[in-house]
Amino acid sequence: MCRWLAYTGNPIPMEMLLFQSKHSLIDQSLRSHLGATTTNGDGFGLGWYGRDDEIPYRYCCVHPAWNDRNLREAARAIRAPLFLAHVRSATDTPVQETNCHPFRYGRWLFMHNGLIHDYLTVRRDLMLAVAPELFASIEGSTDSELMFFLALTFGLEHEPVAALERMAALVEETGRRYGIEFPISMTVCASDGTHLVAVRYSSEGQSRSLFHSTSFRNLRALYPDNPRIAAVGDDAFMVLSEPLVDLPGAWEEVPEQSYIVAKCGSVVRGHFEPRLA
């Protein structure tokens, strides 16, 4: 499958999380501890926000993340208060730049780990459910990008959690019409530059791994000499496929069938329930 992380807090160089941590995202692309696949070398992508009036920036490439010199240079140069990063392990669809996460529409970024089971069977039905005004913006062939545009169709820009619930419900309803027992597996993250929305859900109740950071204010008190904890700020928050460091008290597992919304130091958690209405 894939590995991903999302960060919001003080502007920091991306290399802090992508390269410098003991089990950084780049290390996970080579040696994932908790993923369905050990290596995730089918491309990578970054998405980040700059000034408030701009759409987010993206840098995507089909090279393995561990073998891209430009990624190391970009991660060293880019400082951002909110960014998403993803390393891909492809399922069913080609390794090409338009299939690299995160995907973008307007101010929104979206990335996914997991899959729509028997995607090629249900793909046509799901594609036809995308709003006509959004359809031309689909660039790639992945189930992940289609999930994004279904969520946009259902109102991601206004009610993100409800839109993701409707998207998941449609995938499940469509899959089960074709006799697919467990249609969807997903950990997803979406952002509009002001907040992060993350979900862990699967039809079989055995979702891919997902964790979030605990209070950085408390961590700073526990580890006052750690410069990286100090750099991110007390209100920083992270959601990620695997912990970056083995630091007691730093991480909590995101429960099955749940969502997280993080904004300006405030974190809201809730039960995720797919429903079409």
Residue pairs with C-beta under 8 A, 6 or more apart in sequence:
1 35
1 36
1 37
1 40
1 89
1 91
1 113
1 114
1 115
1 208
2 35
2 40
2 86
2 87
2 88
2 89
2 101
2 111
2 112
2 113
2 241
3 25
3 28
3 29
3 32
3 35
3 40
3 86
3 87
3 113
3 241
3 242
4 25
4 84
4 85
4 86
4 87
4 101
4 111
4 113
4 187
4 189
4 240
4 241
5 17
5 25
5 84
5 85
5 238
5 239
5 240
5 241
5 244
6 82
6 83
6 84
6 85
6 111
6 189
6 191
6 196
6 198
6 238
6 239
6 240
7 17
7 82
7 83
7 84
7 232
7 236
7 237
7 238
8 81
8 82
8 191
8 195
8 196
8 236
8 237
8 238
8 262
8 263
9 81
9 216
9 232
9 233
9 235
9 236
9 237
10 81
10 231
10 232
10 233
10 236
11 79
11 80
11 81
12 79
12 80
12 231
12 232
13 75
13 76
13 77
13 78
13 79
14 46
14 48
14 74
14 75
14 76
14 78
14 79
14 80
14 83
14 85
15 72
15 75
15 76
16 228
16 231
17 24
17 25
17 85
17 238
17 244
18 24
18 25
18 26
18 71
18 75
18 85
19 26
19 72
19 75
20 228
21 27
21 228
21 244
21 245
22 244
22 245
22 246
23 33
23 242
23 243
23 244
23 245
23 246
24 244
25 65
25 85
25 87
25 240
25 244
26 65
26 66
26 71
26 87
28 35
28 40
28 87
28 241
28 242
29 39
29 40
29 41
29 44
29 64
29 65
29 66
29 87
30 39
30 41
30 66
31 38
31 39
32 38
32 39
32 40
32 241
32 242
33 242
34 209
34 241
34 242
35 89
35 113
35 208
35 209
35 241
35 242
36 89
36 208
37 89
39 89
40 65
40 87
40 88
40 89
41 64
41 65
41 66
41 67
41 87
41 89
42 62
42 64
42 88
42 89
42 90
42 95
43 60
43 61
43 62
43 63
43 64
43 87
43 88
43 90
43 95
43 96
43 97
43 99
43 100
44 60
44 61
44 63
44 64
44 65
44 68
44 71
44 85
44 86
44 87
44 88
44 100
45 58
45 59
45 60
45 61
45 85
45 86
45 88
45 100
45 101
45 102
45 111
46 57
46 58
46 59
46 60
46 71
46 74
46 75
46 78
46 83
46 84
46 85
46 86
46 102
47 56
47 57
47 58
47 83
47 84
47 85
47 102
47 104
47 109
47 111
47 191
48 56
48 57
48 78
48 80
48 82
48 83
48 84
49 56
49 57
49 80
49 81
49 82
49 83
49 191
49 193
50 56
50 57
50 80
52 193
55 104
55 106
55 107
56 104
56 107
56 109
56 191
56 193
58 102
58 104
58 109
59 71
59 74
60 97
60 100
60 101
61 68
61 70
61 71
61 97
61 100
62 95
62 96
62 97
62 100
63 71
65 71
65 87
82 191
82 193
82 196
84 101
84 102
84 109
84 111
84 189
84 191
86 100
86 101
86 102
86 111
88 95
88 99
88 100
88 101
90 99
91 115
91 119
91 143
92 115
92 119
92 120
92 143
93 99
93 119
93 140
93 141
93 142
93 143
94 141
96 140
96 141
98 139
98 140
98 141
99 140
99 141
99 142
99 145
101 110
101 111
101 112
101 144
102 109
102 110
102 111
102 189
103 109
103 110
103 111
103 140
103 144
103 145
103 148
104 110
105 134
105 137
105 148
105 149
105 152
106 157
107 192
107 193
108 148
108 152
108 156
108 157
108 190
108 191
108 192
109 190
109 191
110 144
110 145
110 147
110 148
110 151
110 188
110 189
110 190
111 144
111 188
111 189
112 143
112 144
112 147
112 148
112 186
112 187
112 188
112 189
113 186
113 187
113 188
113 208
113 241
114 184
114 185
114 186
114 187
114 188
114 202
114 207
114 208
115 143
115 184
115 185
116 122
116 126
116 143
116 146
116 147
116 171
116 175
116 183
116 184
117 175
117 180
117 182
117 183
117 184
117 185
118 175
118 178
118 180
118 183
119 143
121 178
121 180
122 171
122 174
122 175
122 178
122 180
122 183
123 143
123 146
125 174
126 146
126 150
126 170
126 171
126 174
127 135
127 146
129 150
129 153
129 170
130 138
130 146
130 149
130 150
130 153
131 149
131 152
131 153
134 149
134 152
134 153
135 149
137 149
138 145
138 146
138 149
139 145
147 167
147 171
147 186
147 188
148 156
148 190
150 166
150 167
150 170
150 171
151 160
151 163
151 164
151 166
151 167
151 190
152 163
154 162
154 163
154 166
154 167
154 170
155 162
155 163
155 166
156 163
156 164
156 190
157 192
160 190
160 197
160 261
161 197
161 199
161 259
161 261
161 270
161 272
164 188
164 190
164 197
164 199
164 259
164 272
165 272
165 273
165 274
165 275
166 274
166 275
166 276
168 184
168 186
168 201
168 272
168 274
169 274
169 275
169 276
170 276
171 183
171 184
172 183
172 184
172 203
172 274
173 276
174 183
175 183
175 184
175 203
176 183
181 203
181 204
182 202
182 203
182 204
183 203
184 201
184 202
184 203
185 202
185 203
185 204
185 206
185 207
185 208
186 199
186 200
186 201
186 202
186 207
186 208
187 198
187 199
187 200
187 201
187 207
187 208
187 209
187 210
187 241
187 254
188 198
188 199
189 196
189 197
189 198
189 199
189 239
190 196
190 197
190 198
191 197
194 263
194 264
195 261
195 262
195 263
195 264
196 237
196 239
196 260
196 261
196 262
196 263
197 259
197 260
197 261
198 210
198 212
198 239
198 254
198 259
198 260
198 262
199 258
199 259
199 260
199 272
200 207
200 208
200 210
200 254
200 255
200 256
200 257
200 258
200 259
200 272
201 207
201 256
201 257
201 258
201 272
201 274
202 208
202 256
205 256
205 257
207 256
207 257
208 241
209 241
209 242
209 253
210 239
210 240
210 241
210 253
210 254
211 239
211 240
211 241
211 242
211 243
211 251
211 252
211 253
211 254
212 237
212 238
212 239
212 240
212 251
212 252
212 254
212 260
212 267
213 236
213 237
213 238
213 239
213 250
213 251
213 252
214 249
214 250
214 251
214 252
215 234
216 229
216 232
216 233
216 234
216 235
216 236
216 237
217 234
217 235
218 249
219 226
219 229
219 247
219 249
219 250
220 226
220 229
220 230
220 234
222 249
223 229
223 247
234 265
235 264
235 265
237 262
237 265
237 267
239 254
239 260
239 262
243 250
243 251
254 260
257 271
257 272
257 273
258 269
258 270
258 271
258 272
259 269
259 270
259 271
259 272
260 267
260 268
260 269
261 267
261 268
261 269
262 268
